[in-house]
Amino acid sequence: MTTFVDRVVLHVAAGNGGHGCASVHREKFKPLGGPDGGNGGHGGDVVLVVDPNTTTLLDYHHSPHRKAANGRPGAGGNRQGGDGESVELPVPDGTVVKSRDGEVLADLVGAGTRFVMAEGGRGGLGNAALASARRKAPGFALLGEPGGGGEFVLELKSVADVALVGYPSAGKSSLISVLSAARPKIADYPFTTLIPNLGVVTAGSTVFTVADVPGLIPGASEGRGLGLEFLRHVERCSVLVHVLDCATLEPGRDPLSDLDVIEDELRAYGGLDDRPRLVVLNKIDVPEAEELAELVRPDIEARGLPVFEVSAVAHRGLDALSYKMGELVAAARAAAPAAEPTRVVLRPTAVDDAGFTVTAEEGLYRVRGSKPERWVLQTDFANDEAVGYLADRLARLGVEDELRKAGAHIGDTVVIGGEDGVVFDWEPTVATGGEMLGRRGEDHRLLGQRAAVGRRKDKDAEYHERMEGYDPFQAGDDE
């Protein structure tokens, strides 16, 4: 059964925003109580959080689809919809987030580091929030925005100070088991280690982490064996330790050729030339291996590499090795640049930035921009007044003027958005708002109510004028 996964494809979806509510306050003896529709709640986010207690991406291998809750719709009586609950996904320290095409989106290092993979949609405004001096009783509300989402690739790169590299069965797992409290699986056949093992080593006052990187063989950097899957775990290590098997019985292998092969694979993978190296001649508890170690040691030292003869079984040479690794780790930490304080960079919008673009394409004009595209998503196209409100917003933004400058004429096709955008037949001379609105900002329903009130006042004045000086007895009435 798989117990370690360091690469997964995660499908996430943030919550949609709740729709706003179109409502009119109703109370006895108050027929025109005014709009009281509440706003919709925001959708929940999908967030990655570095958790020190999480060491693998196994959970997302079994359950690759994650979704946050939707925001709830608003209600009458100015009741706001509740926000959708966000989903926090714990990931190991050292997780890299990429898009499906390989673009690095985030490198999560350090406990508590957060990354919002998908933002929840904003809730739509209710008609109470849309009311203004020009539109006193909106008969519509805005729709909630859809939440973000997509496919993301999560890759784990172990956060360790020292990487043990070498052929399978070179003794890396045995070495890490005696240097630290780690207890990896150890056996006498190749590819015993199928996952990177981590162990904490203390050398004097220096405490550092050692990683056993499995599966390096010729062609590993090109995907042969397990090397390509685990070479990424070497990237964050500040020291590389070659573990060479001096007791191997395989034909055509010896410590020098093994060293050359592994170095070629590290060089082909790239980005590791500046890391200090140590060479460990392992298994010297075997007499023939000890003789071979003494034979090849001068040649390796001639390359400028420090050499240590050790035996994980007999616990020989381990102290000197651990202290040398601690010395190199301490030097690497001292040479690392100090962490700079977080700076907030403000990039104000340029004064000539309209916030949208209009481009002429074959047979149509396309409008792109965050504002017009968001406004289209918020519009209920089954409501004429909502469509009129959208037209008002687009006109104030300057979209109609830019369409004229681009050469658009009445009846031309206009698309707001991408390939799945909303298509219009442009009619700039038509009054905004269709049947519900007249001139911009005027609402026929309110105008009708005002006209009715005016007619009642006129009739009352006419009645009083006619009744002045009226005597029913002179008119021949009986009473």
C-alpha positions as CSV (number, residue, x, y, z in Angstrom):
1,M,0.0,0.0,0.0
2,T,1.3,3.5,-0.9
3,T,2.3,5.4,2.3
4,F,4.3,8.2,0.8
5,V,3.3,10.5,-2.1
6,D,5.3,13.5,-3.1
7,R,3.4,14.6,-6.2
8,V,-0.3,14.9,-6.8
9,V,-2.7,16.7,-9.1
10,L,-5.3,18.5,-7.0
11,H,-8.7,19.7,-8.3
12,V,-10.0,22.6,-6.2
13,A,-13.1,24.8,-6.4
14,A,-13.9,27.7,-4.2
15,G,-17.4,28.5,-3.1
16,N,-19.7,30.7,-5.1
17,G,-21.0,33.9,-3.7
18,G,-24.6,34.0,-2.6
19,H,-27.1,36.0,-4.6
20,G,-28.4,39.3,-3.4
21,C,-32.1,39.6,-2.6
22,A,-34.7,41.9,-4.2
23,S,-37.3,42.7,-1.6
24,V,-39.6,45.6,-0.6
25,H,-40.4,46.3,3.1
26,R,-44.0,45.4,3.8
27,E,-45.8,46.6,6.8
28,K,-49.4,47.5,7.6
29,F,-50.2,51.0,6.6
30,K,-46.8,51.4,4.9
31,P,-47.4,50.3,1.3
32,L,-44.1,51.8,0.1
33,G,-41.6,50.7,2.8
34,G,-38.7,50.9,0.5
35,P,-36.1,48.2,-0.6
36,D,-34.8,45.9,2.1
37,G,-33.1,43.1,0.3
38,G,-29.9,41.9,1.9
39,N,-26.5,41.1,0.3
40,G,-25.4,37.6,-0.4
41,G,-22.5,36.0,1.6
42,H,-19.0,35.4,0.2
43,G,-18.0,32.0,-1.0
44,G,-15.3,30.1,1.0
45,D,-11.6,30.0,-0.1
46,V,-9.4,26.9,-0.6
47,V,-6.2,27.5,1.3
48,L,-2.9,25.5,1.6
49,V,-1.3,25.7,5.1
50,V,2.1,24.2,6.0
51,D,1.6,21.8,8.9
52,P,4.7,20.4,10.6
53,N,2.8,17.2,11.5
54,T,2.1,16.5,7.8
55,T,4.9,14.6,6.0
56,T,3.2,13.4,2.8
57,L,0.6,14.3,0.2
58,L,-1.1,10.9,0.5
59,D,-4.5,12.3,1.5
60,Y,-4.7,14.3,-1.7
61,H,-3.6,11.2,-3.7
62,H,-6.7,9.4,-2.5
63,S,-9.1,12.5,-2.5
64,P,-7.9,14.9,-5.2
65,H,-11.1,16.9,-5.4
66,R,-11.7,19.6,-2.7
67,K,-14.4,22.2,-2.7
68,A,-15.3,25.1,-0.3
69,A,-18.8,26.0,0.8
70,N,-21.0,28.5,-1.1
71,G,-22.1,31.7,0.4
72,R,-25.8,31.9,1.4
73,P,-28.2,34.3,-0.4
74,G,-29.5,37.4,1.2
75,A,-33.0,37.8,2.5
76,G,-35.6,40.5,3.0
77,G,-35.5,42.6,6.1
78,N,-31.9,43.6,5.3
79,R,-30.7,40.2,6.3
80,Q,-27.2,39.4,5.0
81,G,-26.4,35.9,3.7
82,G,-23.8,33.9,5.7
83,D,-20.3,33.5,4.3
84,G,-19.3,30.0,3.0
85,E,-16.8,28.1,5.1
86,S,-13.2,28.1,3.8
87,V,-11.3,24.8,3.4
88,E,-7.7,24.7,4.8
89,L,-5.6,21.9,3.4
90,P,-2.5,20.9,5.5
91,V,0.6,20.2,3.4
92,P,4.2,19.3,4.3
93,D,7.0,21.9,4.7
94,G,8.6,22.3,1.3
95,T,5.5,21.9,-0.9
96,V,5.7,23.6,-4.3
97,V,2.5,24.6,-6.0
98,K,2.5,24.6,-9.8
99,S,0.0,25.1,-12.6
100,R,-0.7,22.3,-15.0
101,D,1.7,23.9,-17.5
102,G,4.6,23.9,-15.0
103,E,4.4,27.6,-13.8
104,V,5.5,27.8,-10.1
105,L,2.8,29.6,-8.2
106,A,4.1,29.2,-4.6
107,D,6.9,27.7,-2.7
108,L,5.7,26.9,0.8
109,V,8.5,26.8,3.4
110,G,8.0,27.4,7.1
111,A,5.3,26.3,9.5
112,G,2.1,28.3,9.1
113,T,2.8,29.5,5.6
114,R,-0.4,30.0,3.7
115,F,-1.4,30.1,0.0
116,V,-4.9,30.8,-1.3
117,M,-5.3,28.4,-4.2
118,A,-8.8,29.5,-5.1
119,E,-10.7,32.6,-3.9
120,G,-14.4,32.4,-3.1
121,G,-16.8,34.4,-5.2
122,R,-18.1,37.7,-3.8
123,G,-21.7,37.9,-2.7
124,G,-24.2,39.9,-4.8
125,L,-25.6,43.1,-3.6
126,G,-29.2,43.2,-2.5
127,N,-31.6,45.9,-3.8
128,A,-31.2,47.9,-0.5
129,A,-27.5,48.4,-1.3
130,L,-28.3,49.3,-4.9
131,A,-30.8,52.0,-4.0
132,S,-29.6,55.6,-4.8
133,A,-31.1,59.1,-5.2
134,R,-31.6,58.3,-8.9
135,R,-32.9,54.7,-8.5
136,K,-34.9,54.7,-5.2
137,A,-36.6,51.3,-5.5
138,P,-34.5,48.8,-7.6
139,G,-36.5,45.8,-8.6
140,F,-33.5,43.7,-9.0
141,A,-30.4,42.4,-7.1
142,L,-26.9,41.3,-8.2
143,L,-26.0,37.7,-8.6
144,G,-23.2,36.2,-6.6
145,E,-19.9,35.7,-8.4
146,P,-18.7,32.1,-9.1
147,G,-15.7,31.0,-7.1
148,G,-12.3,30.3,-8.6
149,G,-10.8,26.9,-9.1
150,G,-8.8,24.7,-11.4
151,E,-6.1,22.0,-11.4
152,F,-2.9,22.4,-9.5
153,V,0.2,20.2,-9.2
154,L,1.6,19.8,-5.7
155,E,5.2,18.6,-5.4
156,L,7.1,17.9,-2.2
157,K,10.7,18.9,-1.9
158,S,12.2,17.7,1.4
159,V,13.5,20.5,3.6
160,A,16.8,18.9,4.8
161,D,20.3,20.3,5.4
162,V,22.3,17.2,4.2
163,A,21.4,14.8,1.4
164,L,22.8,11.3,1.2
165,V,23.1,10.2,-2.4
166,G,24.4,7.1,-4.0
167,Y,23.6,3.8,-5.7
168,P,20.8,1.6,-4.3
169,S,22.1,-0.6,-1.4
170,A,25.1,1.6,-0.9
171,G,24.2,1.8,2.8
172,K,22.4,5.2,3.0
173,S,19.5,3.9,5.0
174,S,21.8,2.1,7.5
175,L,23.9,5.2,7.8
176,I,21.0,7.5,8.6
177,S,19.7,4.9,11.1
178,V,22.9,5.1,13.2
179,L,23.3,8.9,12.8
180,S,19.8,9.7,13.9
181,A,16.7,8.2,15.5
182,A,15.2,7.4,12.1
183,R,14.2,3.8,11.5
184,P,14.0,3.3,7.7
185,K,13.4,-0.1,6.1
186,I,16.8,-1.9,5.5
187,A,17.3,-5.0,3.4
188,D,20.0,-6.5,1.2
189,Y,18.3,-6.0,-2.2
190,P,18.2,-2.9,-4.5
191,F,15.5,-0.3,-4.2
192,T,14.7,-1.2,-0.6
193,T,14.2,2.5,0.0
194,L,11.2,3.8,-1.9
195,I,10.7,7.0,0.0
196,P,13.0,9.8,1.2
197,N,13.9,9.2,4.9
198,L,14.6,12.1,7.2
199,G,16.6,12.0,10.4
200,V,17.7,14.7,12.9
201,V,21.4,14.6,13.8
202,T,23.1,16.5,16.6
203,A,26.8,17.3,16.3
204,G,28.0,19.5,19.1
205,S,25.9,22.6,19.2
206,T,24.6,22.1,15.6
207,V,21.4,20.3,15.0
208,F,20.6,19.5,11.4
209,T,18.4,17.2,9.2
210,V,19.7,14.4,7.0
211,A,17.7,13.1,4.0
212,D,18.3,9.7,2.4
213,V,17.5,10.1,-1.3
214,P,16.7,6.8,-2.9
215,G,16.9,5.4,-6.4
216,L,19.9,7.1,-8.1
217,I,21.2,4.9,-11.0
218,P,22.6,5.8,-14.5
219,G,19.9,7.7,-16.4
220,A,18.0,8.8,-13.2
221,S,17.9,12.4,-14.4
222,E,16.1,11.2,-17.6
223,G,13.5,9.3,-15.7
224,R,15.1,5.9,-15.4
225,G,14.4,4.0,-12.2
226,L,13.2,6.1,-9.2
227,G,15.8,8.9,-9.5
228,L,13.7,11.5,-11.3
229,E,10.9,11.1,-8.8
230,F,13.3,11.9,-5.9
231,L,16.0,14.1,-7.3
232,R,13.8,17.1,-6.4
233,H,14.4,16.3,-2.7
234,V,18.1,17.2,-3.1
235,E,17.4,20.8,-4.3
236,R,16.9,22.3,-0.8
237,C,19.9,20.6,0.8
238,S,23.0,22.7,1.5
239,V,25.5,19.7,1.7
240,L,25.7,16.6,-0.5
241,V,27.2,13.4,0.8
242,H,28.2,10.6,-1.6
243,V,27.8,7.2,0.0
244,L,30.0,4.7,-1.9
245,D,29.7,1.0,-1.4
246,C,33.2,-0.5,-1.1
247,A,31.9,-4.0,-0.6
248,T,29.7,-4.3,-3.8
249,L,30.0,-7.6,-5.8
250,E,28.4,-6.2,-8.9
251,P,30.6,-6.5,-12.0
252,G,31.9,-3.2,-13.5
253,R,31.3,-1.2,-10.3
254,D,33.9,0.4,-8.0
255,P,33.8,3.5,-5.8
256,L,35.4,5.8,-8.3
257,S,33.0,4.8,-11.2
258,D,30.0,5.1,-8.8
259,L,31.1,8.6,-7.8
260,D,31.4,9.6,-11.5
261,V,28.0,8.2,-12.4
262,I,26.2,10.0,-9.5
263,E,28.0,13.3,-10.2
264,D,26.9,13.0,-13.9
265,E,23.3,12.5,-12.9
266,L,23.4,15.5,-10.4
267,R,25.0,17.7,-13.1
268,A,22.4,16.6,-15.6
269,Y,19.6,17.5,-13.2
270,G,21.1,20.9,-12.7
271,G,21.4,23.6,-10.0
272,L,23.6,21.6,-7.6
273,D,27.1,22.5,-8.7
274,D,27.6,25.0,-5.8
275,R,26.9,22.6,-3.0
276,P,29.8,21.3,-0.9
277,R,30.5,17.6,-1.2
278,L,31.7,14.9,1.2
279,V,32.5,11.3,0.2
280,V,31.8,8.4,2.5
281,L,33.5,5.1,1.8
282,N,31.0,2.7,3.5
283,K,31.1,-0.9,4.7
284,I,34.7,-0.9,5.8
285,D,33.8,-3.6,8.4
286,V,34.3,-6.0,5.4
287,P,38.1,-6.6,5.1
288,E,38.1,-6.4,1.3
289,A,36.1,-3.2,1.5
290,E,38.6,-1.6,3.9
291,E,41.5,-2.5,1.5
292,L,39.6,-1.0,-1.4
293,A,38.8,2.2,0.6
294,E,42.5,2.7,1.4
295,L,43.3,2.2,-2.3
296,V,40.8,4.7,-3.8
297,R,41.0,7.3,-1.0
298,P,44.1,9.2,-2.5
299,D,42.4,9.5,-5.9
300,I,39.2,11.0,-4.4
301,E,41.2,13.4,-2.2
302,A,43.0,14.5,-5.3
303,R,39.7,15.8,-6.6
304,G,39.5,18.1,-3.6
305,L,36.8,16.1,-1.8
306,P,37.0,15.2,1.9
307,V,36.8,11.5,2.5
308,F,35.5,9.5,5.5
309,E,35.8,5.8,5.9
310,V,32.8,4.5,7.9
311,S,30.9,1.4,8.9
312,A,27.3,1.7,9.9
313,V,27.4,-1.8,11.2
314,A,30.5,-1.4,13.4
315,H,29.8,2.3,14.2
316,R,33.3,3.3,12.9
317,G,34.1,6.8,11.7
318,L,30.6,8.2,12.5
319,D,31.6,10.9,14.9
320,A,34.1,12.5,12.5
321,L,31.6,12.4,9.7
322,S,28.7,13.9,11.7
323,Y,30.9,16.8,13.0
324,K,32.1,17.6,9.5
325,M,28.6,17.6,8.2
326,G,27.6,19.9,11.1
327,E,30.5,22.2,10.3
328,L,29.4,22.6,6.6
329,V,25.8,23.1,7.6
330,A,26.7,25.8,10.1
331,A,28.8,27.5,7.4
332,A,26.0,27.3,4.9
333,R,23.6,28.8,7.4
334,A,25.9,31.6,8.3
335,A,26.4,32.4,4.6
336,A,22.7,32.5,3.9
337,P,21.3,36.0,3.4
338,A,19.4,37.3,6.3
339,A,15.6,37.3,5.9
340,E,14.4,40.7,4.8
341,P,11.3,42.2,6.5
342,T,8.1,41.8,4.6
343,R,7.5,44.8,2.3
344,V,4.2,45.9,1.0
345,V,4.5,47.1,-2.6
346,L,1.8,49.5,-3.7
347,R,1.2,49.8,-7.4
348,P,-1.5,52.4,-8.0
349,T,-3.4,52.3,-11.2
350,A,-2.2,54.6,-13.9
351,V,-4.3,57.7,-14.5
352,D,-4.8,56.7,-18.1
353,D,-5.8,53.1,-17.4
354,A,-9.4,52.6,-18.3
355,G,-9.6,49.2,-16.7
356,F,-10.7,47.5,-19.9
357,T,-9.7,47.0,-23.5
358,V,-11.8,46.9,-26.7
359,T,-10.3,45.0,-29.6
360,A,-11.8,44.5,-33.1
361,E,-11.8,40.8,-34.2
362,E,-13.2,39.1,-37.2
363,G,-17.0,39.9,-37.1
364,L,-17.1,41.2,-33.6
365,Y,-15.7,43.5,-31.0
366,R,-14.4,42.0,-27.8
367,V,-14.4,43.8,-24.4
368,R,-11.9,42.5,-21.8
369,G,-11.4,43.8,-18.3
370,S,-11.9,42.7,-14.7
371,K,-14.8,45.2,-14.1
372,P,-17.0,44.6,-17.1
373,E,-16.4,40.8,-17.0
374,R,-17.3,40.7,-13.3
375,W,-20.4,42.9,-13.8
376,V,-21.7,40.6,-16.5
377,L,-21.4,37.6,-14.1
378,Q,-23.4,39.6,-11.6
379,T,-26.3,40.4,-13.9
380,D,-29.6,38.6,-14.1
381,F,-30.4,38.8,-17.8
382,A,-34.0,37.7,-17.2
383,N,-34.6,41.1,-15.5
384,D,-34.8,44.1,-17.8
385,E,-34.0,46.5,-15.0
386,A,-30.9,44.5,-14.1
387,V,-29.8,44.7,-17.8
388,G,-30.4,48.4,-17.7
389,Y,-28.2,48.7,-14.6
390,L,-25.4,46.9,-16.4
391,A,-25.7,49.2,-19.3
392,D,-25.5,52.2,-17.0
393,R,-22.3,50.8,-15.4
394,L,-20.7,50.1,-18.8
395,A,-21.6,53.5,-20.1
396,R,-20.1,55.2,-17.0
397,L,-16.9,53.1,-17.4
398,G,-16.6,54.4,-21.0
399,V,-17.2,51.2,-22.9
400,E,-19.6,52.8,-25.4
401,D,-17.2,55.5,-26.2
402,E,-14.3,53.1,-26.8
403,L,-16.6,51.0,-29.0
404,R,-17.3,54.0,-31.1
405,K,-13.6,54.8,-31.4
406,A,-12.9,51.2,-32.4
407,G,-15.4,51.7,-35.3
408,A,-18.4,49.8,-33.9
409,H,-21.8,50.5,-35.5
410,I,-25.4,49.8,-34.4
411,G,-26.1,46.1,-34.6
412,D,-22.5,44.9,-34.5
413,T,-21.7,42.0,-32.3
414,V,-20.0,42.8,-29.0
415,V,-18.6,40.1,-26.7
416,I,-17.7,40.9,-23.1
417,G,-15.3,38.3,-21.8
418,G,-13.3,35.4,-23.3
419,E,-14.4,32.5,-25.5
420,D,-17.4,31.9,-23.2
421,G,-18.3,35.6,-22.9
422,V,-21.7,37.2,-23.2
423,V,-22.7,38.3,-26.7
424,F,-24.7,41.5,-27.4
425,D,-26.0,43.3,-30.5
426,W,-24.8,46.8,-29.8
427,E,-27.6,49.4,-29.8
428,P,-26.2,52.5,-28.2
429,T,-29.1,54.7,-29.1
430,V,-31.7,52.6,-27.1
431,A,-32.5,54.0,-23.7
432,T,-30.9,52.0,-21.0
433,G,-33.0,49.6,-19.0
434,G,-35.5,48.4,-21.6
435,E,-39.1,48.5,-20.5
436,M,-38.4,49.3,-16.9
437,L,-36.3,52.4,-17.3
438,G,-36.7,55.5,-19.4
439,R,-33.9,58.0,-19.4
440,R,-30.8,56.9,-17.5
441,G,-31.6,56.7,-13.8
442,E,-35.3,57.1,-14.1
443,D,-37.7,54.4,-13.0
444,H,-41.1,54.3,-14.6
445,R,-42.6,52.7,-11.5
446,L,-41.7,55.6,-9.3
447,L,-42.7,58.1,-12.1
448,G,-46.1,56.3,-12.3
449,Q,-46.7,56.6,-8.6
450,R,-45.8,60.3,-8.6
451,A,-48.1,60.9,-11.5
452,A,-51.0,59.1,-9.7
453,V,-50.4,61.2,-6.6
454,G,-50.4,64.4,-8.8
455,R,-53.7,63.3,-10.4
456,R,-55.3,62.7,-7.1
457,K,-54.2,66.2,-5.9
458,D,-55.7,67.8,-9.1
459,K,-59.0,66.0,-8.6
460,D,-59.1,67.1,-4.9
461,A,-58.5,70.7,-5.9
462,E,-61.1,70.6,-8.6
463,Y,-63.7,69.2,-6.2
464,H,-63.1,71.8,-3.5
465,E,-63.3,74.6,-6.1
466,R,-66.6,73.2,-7.3
467,M,-68.0,72.9,-3.8
468,E,-67.2,76.4,-2.8
469,G,-70.5,78.4,-2.3
470,Y,-72.6,75.4,-3.1
471,D,-76.1,75.4,-1.4
472,P,-78.0,72.2,-1.6
473,F,-81.4,73.8,-0.8
474,Q,-81.0,76.2,-3.7
475,A,-80.3,73.3,-5.9
476,G,-83.7,71.9,-5.1
477,D,-82.5,69.0,-2.9
478,D,-85.0,67.6,-0.3
479,E,-82.6,67.7,2.5
